[in-house]
Amino acid sequence: MKLGVCAPQYNLKEFFVELVNLKVNSDKASFCEAVKKGLGQNQGLYFPENIQPMDDIPGLLNLPLVERSIKVLTHLIGDELPKEKIEEFVSNAFTFPAPLEKVSDNIFSLELFHGPTLAFKDFGGRFMAQCLAYISDGNPVTILTATSGDTGAAVAHAFHGINNIQVVILFPKGKISPLQEKLFTTLGGNIHTVAIDADFDACQQLVKTAFDDPDVREGLHLNSANSINISRLMAQICYYFEAIAQLPEEQQSKAVFAVPSGNFGNLTAGIIAKLLGLPIKRFIAATNSNDTVPRFLKTGKWEPNATIATISNAMDVSQPNNWPRIQAMIDKGMFDPNLLIGEAVDEQYTQLAMRQMSSLGYTSEPHAAVSYRCLTKSLEEDEVGIFLGTAHPAKFRETVENVLGQPIALPKALAESVAKEAFSVDVENDYQALKTHLFDLLS
Ligand SMILES: *Cc1c(COP(=O)(O)O)cnc(C)c1O
């Protein structure tokens, strides 16, 4: 391993977390290297070799979000980044709250959509942007990422205006909500957006192919900002602590998290939070009809089907990128697979769940509704259910208005984006065409 890949004045000290490529175990990386590279050899994901539990969880739970998150991330990253830097990055990234809202007696929504692009991806995107801007130390970087809706917006906003970093976002043309699209195609400057005539899995495949192509990887100094980037994942661990911290103490060990899942980054982060010692009772992997993981958990067979378009489009993923990380935690005996069940929710039940929440006085959107449905189905008497409110309902205004039959107001950030002109370019689903476009754009 190369030492001193962070800004040159900081060498690795004795306490750092070694990350291992889950496909090529001899390929190891430090946190900074993994942030820079995104993916390892053979498109393998980096993951910590082991995860040490934290001391004094009750003490941690008493701290405010930013202070606690600094401790969690320092524990995970070690002193590879200077402590002041971690403090600075967390303070700059986590500038909005993650409130736990009561939906019914024993079910809560962890609202992760109070950031600038109104989805949970702001947490990881903003932390990652800070890390990468620091680690790249002024050298040119191209972020190439595929989005099923919300990643693009979070990444675009997080990196917008950073000098040496160019961002290229691929998205499935016509398959994401018009409001989602406006949030990232209207920024301009260093943010470039490409509409691919295919589904999200195809976009993701194009990104992977680009990373395997040395001309592009080295020529354009590629970096991925998908949830495969370890810095995003680590930032997401923090809000699981924030959720438990807001429960009354006697309920803290009864929490069941239902995680609306597409690429499975969020669930990976939740399981890591549990390995750090957070007293989460169990997890539900909640998907829409793209149910590769729920079927896998029942049958032991990994059999992805073609991706199906649903109203919870950010979860229209049939080959979830992050699953190998969860599988690794299971295979290494770090996480007991009996504490995870999978549930797939079809369109009708998704809509029903939205209406049920509405009748309880809580307006929600399709992604969260998928996970709410799983809780109403499987929560036991002595448990407290928390589902992740992954996006603001206004981001899915058309669907929410159709299902609930009532108008929904746009928050300021969305209203401003809608008024702007979009800049995306259409490219067919063909790697050579994309490559040509990238070089035209960036060199
Ligand atoms: C990205 C996204 C998801 C899925 O999260 P993963 O970490 O990819 O499983 C769920 N809901 C919304 C609103 C999203 O944007």
The ligand as a Gaussian input file, in Angstrom:
#p B3LYP/6-31G(d) Opt

LIG

0 1
 C      -31.530000       6.308000      -3.544000
 C      -32.875000       6.222000      -2.954000
 C      -33.323000       5.048000      -2.325000
 C      -32.504000       3.788000      -2.320000
 O      -31.358000       3.888000      -1.528000
 P      -30.172000       2.832000      -1.680000
 O      -29.155000       3.249000      -0.716000
 O      -29.716000       2.917000      -3.098000
 O      -30.760000       1.494000      -1.374000
 C      -34.553000       5.059000      -1.712000
 N      -35.339000       6.151000      -1.724000
 C      -34.967000       7.301000      -2.334000
 C      -35.885000       8.446000      -2.335000
 C      -33.722000       7.373000      -2.962000
 O      -33.333000       8.488000      -3.553000

